[in-house]
């Protein structure tokens, strides 16, 4: 059955990818066509501007990526499944030709993804199934702009394209955390300069602080759960402590976010939090401070930064992990001097239920 599932997985992946490629239309032609919807035309012009900036200022290998547009049949490009054991924050890994191993599995059909989600839940895994508006083929194809994200606000659109293009510049086979944190860091570093160039104001200080507090809650919850899972307690005791920790996380979020202008995406993520979602957040965020520090150590020079990131990625896994840990510690020490610890999150998560 495992063999049949694998064959089917690659069959649906190839079919879905080919369908996206077959629907591509050149953006230049759409922008120059008087019959193109004005809103779509404006968004595609933003894409052209972002691509130009990514190539000229960030030295990313843009090539022909995102020079075409595909109207999807569905709302999203595909659905990603992340699964983690009941008492572990290390997600299940799937291995693929060329791309190596990754901590997620993508399905172009939602029903297929839901069937696999149900299977893993039945086996006792914590599972997260989420829609994916965009993904990178790592330069094997010229990825098009998709209808699933084309209408995003300009700075969110730029963030996405910088992230996906970064995968084309540095990608280490088999290390999802490295790859996603690197790409997240590239976008995070690049966005302020891009916003200034476009005359777009920075996010409000309040929203930045809110994001920091949410991230702090997730980090503290992960740390507490790691202690629970590493203990010699019985499975029943671990299960009870896990439930209590996750409930405290949700309660703390509601307390801290009282009075905020609510972001439905944050709320949904917190309410669904389990080992799989915490693993997902960690893959995209845990090493970002290390890469920001590496960029600073590279003299804020993009080419030197990419070369340093590649050299880091080519180290043996244990050496790479140790180097990233050292960079993270330096970054966090510097951050604490500037912002101080997130005392509200620490206090809330440490309190009795």
N, C-alpha and C positions, 0 to 999 in steps of 0.2 A: 504493500500500500504506500509505503514511503517513496518507492521508486515511481509509482504512478503519479503521486502528488507532485514530485519533482518535475516529471515530464510535463504535466499539465501546467505547472507554474511557469516554466520557460515558454510554453506554447502561448499562454495568455499574455505574458510579458512581451513576446515578439509581436503578437497580433496588435496589442495596444499601442506599442511604440510605432509600428508601421502605419497605423491609422492616424496618429498624430502627425507623422512626417508627410503622409499623403495629403493632409488638409492644409499644408502651408501655403501662404500667399506673401509675396514680397512686401515689406512694410513701405519701401519707397514708392511702390506703385499705389498702395492704398492711400498714402498721404497725398499723392498727386492726383487722385481720382475724386472728382467733384461729387460723385454719388456716395462716397464713404460717409458714414455717420459722423457728424462734426465732433461728438464727444470721443468716439473711438480715434478719430484723426488726431485730436489733441493729446490723447494718452500715448499714441504711437510716436508722436513728436517728442514727448518726454523720453520715451525709450531711446530714440535716436540720440538725444542729448546725453543721456546717462551712458550709453555705449561709448560715445566719443570721449567723455570724461574718464571712463574706466580705462580706456586704451592709452590716452595721452597723459593723464595725471597719475593713475595707479599702476601703470605698466602691466595691466592684465591682458592675457592673450584673447582679445575679443574675437578676432577673425570674422567669421560670418554668423557667429552665435547671436541670437535674438535680432536678426535682421529680417525675420519672417514672422507671420502671425497665423495661429491656428484657432479656429472657432471649435471648441469642444462640443460634443453631444451632451455631456453631463456637466454638472456644476464644477467638479474637480477633476484633476488629471488622474489621480489614483488614490488609493487608501493604504496607509502604512500600518502594519501590525507590529507592536512591541510586546514581548512577553518576558516576564521574570519569575523565577521560582517564588514560592510563598514566603520563604525566609532568606531571601537574597536580593541585593540591589544590583547584581550583575545580570544584565539582560541576556536572553538566549541569542546566540549568534548563528547566522546563516552564511554560507560561503558560496561565492559566485565566480564564474570564470572572469578573468581580467580584473574586475573590481576588488577581488579578495573578499574577506569576511566583513559583515556589517551586522549591526544590532537591530535591524528592522527588515521587514519583508513587504514589498509593495504589490498591490493588486489593482488592476485597472477596473475590475468589476466589484462593486461594493458587496454584492451577495457572496462572491467568492471569499472576500475578506472576512465577512461576518461568519461564514461557515468555519473558517480557520480559527477565528476568535472563539467561537463556541467550543471547538475541539480543545483548545489550550485551557480554557476555563474549566472544562470537564476534567482535565488532567491536573488541576490544582494550581495553575499559574495565575499570577496577577497579569492582567492584559490591558493594553491601551490600543484602541483603534481610532485613528484620526485621519481626516481628509488632507491631501497634499495638493496644494495649488501649483507647485513647481518643483522640478528636480533637475539634476544635471546628468548628462550622459558622459561627462568627463572628457569631452572633445571628440568622442567617437562619432557623434552626429552634431550638426549645427542646430542646437536647441532653439525652437521657436518661442516667441511670446505666446502665452496661452490666454484664452478668454477667462480662465479661472483667477487671473491676477491682474489683467491689463488695466482694470478700472480702479486700482488702488491709488491712494494719495501719492503724489510724486516722491516724497521722502521714503515712504514705505516701499514703493516700487524700486527706488534706487538701492535701498538696503537689500532687497531680495536679489537684484541683478548683481550687485557687488559680491554678495555671498556665493551665488552660483558660479560666477566667473572665477572666483578665487579657487574653486575646486579644479578648474582647468589649469591653474598655475602650479599648485602644490597638492598632491594627493598621495597618501601613504597607504598602500594596500593593507587591509586588515586592521586598521586602527580608526574606528568610527569617532571616538572621542577627540583624537588628534585632528582629524579632517574637519569635523563640524565646528570645533572650537576655533581652529585656524580661520575658517571661512567667516565665522561670526565675528572674530576679532578684526579681520580685514574690513568688513562692513562698518563695524563700530568705530574704527579709527578713521575711515574715509568719510563718513557721513557729515561731520561738522564742517569740513572744508567744502564739500559739495553743497551743503545748505547755504553757506556764505556766498558761494559763487552764484547761486540761483536767487539769493535774497529771501530765502525761507528761514524764518526764525527758529531758534533752538527750542526743543520741548520745554515746557514750563518746569521750573525747579521742583514743583510739587509732584509732577508725574514721574520725574526721575527718582525722587525719594521714595515714591510708592513702589516703583519697580525694584528698588534696592531692598526695601523691607520685605517684599514678596520673595525675592531671591534668598534673603537671609532666613526667612521661615523655612524654605525648602532645604537649605543647607543644614539648619539645625535639626530638622526632622530626619534627614538622611543620617546625620551623626548619631542621633538617638536610636534609630532603627538598627544601624550597624552594630551598636553595643548590644542590643537585644538579640540580634541574630547570632552574634559571636558567643553568647553566654551558654552555659551548660543547662539552662532551664529546660523543662519539658516543652514539647510542641504546643501543648494546651496553654502553658504559661506565656510562651512567646506570642501565641496568637492573640491572647488577651492584651498583652502589653503593646503589641502592634496596633490593635484596634484603638486602644486608648491614645497612643501617640498620634495616629492619623486624625482621630476626633479632636484632639487638642490643636492640631494644625489648622483644621477647619474653623474651630472656635476662635483661635488667635487671628486668623485672617478676617473673620467677620468683625472682631473687635477693632483691629487696626484699620480696616477699610471703612469703618463707620464715618459717613460724611464725605467719602471720596466720590468723585464722578465715576461710577462703576464701569469697568471694562468687562464685558460678558465673557471674553476669552479667558481672562484671569480667573474669574469666578468659576467657570466651568472646569478649568484645569484643577483648581484647588478642590472642588467638590468631588472630582473623580480620582484624586490622588491615591496612588498605590505604588508598589515597587516598580511597576513598569513606567509610570509617568515620572517618578523620581529619577529613574535611570535615563529616561529621555532627556530631561532637563539637564542632567549631569553631562550627557554626551555633547550637548550644544553649548554649555556654559562653564563647565568646571575648569577648563584650561584657558579660558579667554584672558584672564589677567596675566597668565604666563606669556601669551603671545603679544599682548600689549607691551609688556616689559621687554620682550625680545625686540619689538619694533623700536622702542626707545633706545635699547642698547645698540641698535643698528644705525643710530644717528638719524632716526626718522627718515631713512632712505629706503624706498620701496624695494629696489633691486637687492640691496644688501639684506633686507629683511627676508625676502623670498629665499635667497641663497642660504641664510641662516636657518630658516624653517625647514628647507630641504635637507640640510646637513643634520639637523636635529632629528628629522624623521628617518634618516638612514642609519641612525645609531641602533645598536642592539636594543631590544625592547626594554630591558631593565635599566640601561643607561639613559634611554630616552625618558623613561618615567621619572628617574631621579633628577634629571636636568629640568624637566617640567615642574617638578615639585619645588626645586630650588628657585626657579623663576617665579612661581606662584607665591612662595613665601616672601620674596622680595617685594612683589607687587602688593601683597596684602599688608605688609608692614608699612609701605608708603601710603596706602589707602587709609589705614587707620589713623595716620597722622593728620590726614586732611579731613576725613569725615567722622572719625570716631566710630566706636562699635555700635551696632544696631541694638541698643539696650532694650527697646520695647519688645523686639522679637525674642531676644534671649530670655527676658523676664517672663514673658507670656508662655513660651514653650517649656520653661523650667518649672512652672507652677504646677501644683497639684490639679487634678482634673476638676 
